Amino acid sequence: MKHTVVIPLYNKEAYIYDTIRSLAFQEKKPSEIIVVDDCSTDLSLVCLKEALSFFAPQFLKTNIQIIALDENLGSGNARNVGIEHATGELISFLDADASYTPSSLREIGELMEDNTIDFLVFGILVMPSNYYLPNIKSFKNELTFLSNGLFLIPNALRTISSSDFSRGFGSNVVIRKKYLKKVRYETNVSLYQDIVFWYQVLKNIGKDARIALLNKACVEVQEVEERLPKMSFATWKEVQVPITIKRYNKSSDQYDKQLMGVLSQKWFRYAMKHLPSWRQKTLFVLSHSAILIKNYFYFKKRNN
């Protein structure tokens, strides 16, 4: 199966060489690499082209596209552009500061073909702490063992709302492109953009699709905190309410509620970390108390 890897690139001059090198030394090379530069202001494009030139012998059978955007519209828009240009049957997004392990694309392709998998989530090694995600112990009873660390996820909308599931990364999913026809990244979202996108994909993917988890580190990424938007807020009013919470606040759907429960916990911790004073933190809690309390109930109910 042809596999397209889409790389959204913005100001990652220190990392993009290693990302390209990880693709150059794959046991099975991707059929196509699409790098979408989101109007970088550093030397990311220069470093990218140098890396591609250096590893050109490894990419003789790989179609490579570099798309340089004229305006910085965020990683979601860059990924959308990549989707539109992708020609592979399989598509994955590799962040420009992440790297695949050497056997990843070969193993992923073989497992998806042999087991008719449509949507595959795989393990992440968080660097430099060497922390592995996901911790499947708390939701292993929701999985169906297939072989060699591969598990079918019969009820993905439930399982992804486990607090131990690996969410919020763009680089640990491979999907058949046909399931992305109706779904795109929302470009007005800064917090938890990948969670919003993949949840929408799963809600639209259809009951016949086979969704699986490979419990093996196939990608290395930077520390979780480093991948959230670096923001400094003057007041609690500046902390954005996650779009998923806005969208599903009045929903009666069980899975929408479960996801809101998890996101509210992440949102609360994010606000407590980035607000400048206890006064602003207290005002945040008081102002959003109704949402936080309701969603905490959903969180506890899901994890009991």
N, C-alpha and C positions, 0 to 999 in steps of 0.2 A: 504493500500500500504506500502511495506517495504521502509523505509527511512534510507539512509546511511548518516552520518555526518562525513566529513573529516576535520581533524584539522592539519594544518601544524604547527609544533612546532620548534621554535628556540629561545633559551635564553629568555624564558618567565616564569622564576621560580616564579616571583611575581604575576602572573596572572592566571596560568593554573589551580590552585585549583578552583577559582571562575568559570572558563569556564566549568570544569567538574561538579561542583555543579549545574550550570544552566541546564545541561542535566539530572542530577540525579533527579531533582525536576520538570521535565516536566510532564504535565498532561498525555501526551502520550509519552512514551520513544521512542527514535530512535531504529530501529531494529538493527542497526550496527553503531559502532563508530570506525573509523580508525584514529589513531594518527600517523603522520609521523614526526619523529624527524630528523631535518636537521643537525645532528651532533652538537648538542648544546654543548657549553663549560661551561655552568653554571649548576645548579642543576635542570634544567627543567625536565629531565627524572625521577629523584628521586621524585620530587614534584608531577609529573603526577602519578607515581605508588602509592604514598601514597594516593592521592586523589581517585584513582580508588579502592584501597583497602578499604578506609573509606566508600565509597559509594557503595560498592559491593552489599549490599542487594537491592538497588534500580535498579541495572543493571542485575538482575537474568535472564531476558529474552532478554538481549541485547548482541549481539556478539561484542566483543571488540578485536581489533588488535592494537598492537604497533609495528611499523616498524621503526627501528633505522638505519638510513643511515650512511654509512662509510665516506661520503664526503659532505661537505656543498656546495650545488649547488643552493640554493635559494628556496623561497617559491613556485615559479611556478613549479619547478621540484617536490617538495614535494606533491603539489596538483595533479600533473600528476600521481605520484605513487599511491596516494589515489584513483584516478579514476580507474586505472587498477585493483585495488583490491576490489572495491566496488561491492556489489551484490544487492543493493536495487534498486527498480524501480525509486525512487526519490533520488537525491543526492544534498547535500549542503555543502558549505565550511564554517567552523566556525573558525575565527582566534583565536589564543591562548590567546588573550587579549580581547576577546569579549564574550558576554553572551546572550543566548536566554531568553526572558521573559517566565514565566511558562506555558502559554497556547499556545505558538507559534507553536510548532510542531503539536499539535492536530488541531488547527485552520487551519494551512496551508494545512495539509493533507486533511482535510474535504473539504476545499474550492476548492482545486485542483481536487479532485475526483468528487465532486458534480457539478462543472462547467466545467469539462474537460479542465483544465488549464495545459499547458505543460511547461510554463516558468513563474515563479512568482517572481516579485520584491516586497520587502516589506520595511516598514519604519524603519528608524534608529534613535536612540536617542544617540546623541554624548555627551560623558561624559568628564569632570564633568560639562560642561556648560549647560546641558539639552537642547541642540539645536536639533531641529527635522528636519530631511530630509525625503522625498523631500518636497519642497514648490510647491504644484501642481497648484497654482493659475494661473501661467503664461502659463501652457499647459493643463489646465483642459478641454478646448474645443477640445483637441485632444483625449480625453478619452471617453469611453462608460461606463456609470454607470451600474453595475450589482446588487450589494447588499452590505449593511453593510461595506462601505469603500472599496469595491472591484470594480476595474475598468478594463475593457478590453482595451488593447492598440492596436488599429487596425493597426497603422503604426509605429512599434517600432523603426525602424531605424531613422525615423524623430524625434520621441519623445525623444529618449535618447540624442539627440544633444541639447536639451534645457539646458540653463545654470543653471536652477534650478532643473534639474533631479539629482537623487543621483547616481553618478558614482564613481568608484575608490575604492569601498569596495568589499571584497571577501565574506562577511558574510551576505549579504542581498538578496540572490537569491536562489531559489530552482528550480531545473529543472529535467525533466524526463531524466534518464541516457541515453536513446537511442539516444538523440540528441547530445551526446558528443562523439559519435563513431569516428568522423573525425576531431575533434578539440582538441588541447591541449594547455596548457600554453606555451608561448615562454620563454625559460630559459635564453636568453641573454638580457632580458629587465629588467631594474630597475625602470624606471619611468612609472607610469600608467599601470602596468602590467595587472590589473584586467579589465581596460577599453579595452585594446587590446584584451583580451581573450573573454569577453562577446560580444564585437562587432563582432568578428569573428563567434561566436556561432549564433548570430542573422542573420548574412549574410548567414549562411548555414542551418538555421533551417527549411526552407520551408514555403510556403504560407499557408498551412493548419494548422500550429501550432497556438495554442491560447496562447497569451502572455498577462499577466495581472499585475496590480499593486494593492497591498493591502496597503491602506493609513492608516497604524497603526504601531506604534513602536513595532517591534517583536524582535529587537536585540539592545543591547547597546554596543557601541564601544568607544575607546579612541578618543581624539581630533584629527581632520584631520591632522594637522601639524605633530603630533607624528607618524603618519603612513606612511609619506613619508620618503624616504631614508635620513638619517642624513649625509649630506656631506658638506665639506668645500672645496671650489675651489680656487686655486691660480690664475687661468686665465680663461677667458671666453671660451677658447678652450676645457676646461674639462667638460663643461656642455653638456650632451648628448642630441642630437636631438631625440625627441620621435620617436619610430619606426613607429608609425602610420603616422606621418607627412612624414617620408622618403618614406613609402610605397605608400601613396596616393597623393604625391605632384603633380604628373602629371595626376591624375585621373580626368575624366570628370563626375564621378558619383556624383549626388547631395548629397547623404548621406555621402559619403567619405569627401566631401568638408565641410559639416556642422560639422562633427566630428573634422576635422582638425582645424576649426575655434575655437571650444571650447578648444581643447588641446593646441593650440597656446597661448591662453590667460593664461591657467594654467602654461604652460612652461615659458612664459615671467615673470609671478609673481614669479615663483620658482627661476629663474635666478637672478632676482632683490633682492631676499631675501638672496641668498647664495653666491653671488659674493662679494669679499672683498672690492671693491672700486668703486667710480663713474667712474673711467677710464675704469675698466674692464666691468662695466655695459654698458657704452657707446660703447665699442668695440663689445660687444655681440649684441647690437641692430644694429649697423652699419653692422656687418658681416652677420646678418640674416634678414636684413631689407626687402628683397624681399619676403621671406617666411612670415614674420610677417605681412606685409602690405596686401599681398594677402589673408592670412587666416583671418585677421581682417575683411576684406570685407565679407568673407563667414560668419563670426560670426555675423556681423551686419545684413546681409541679412536674416539669420535664425531668428533673434530675432525681426525683424521689423514686 
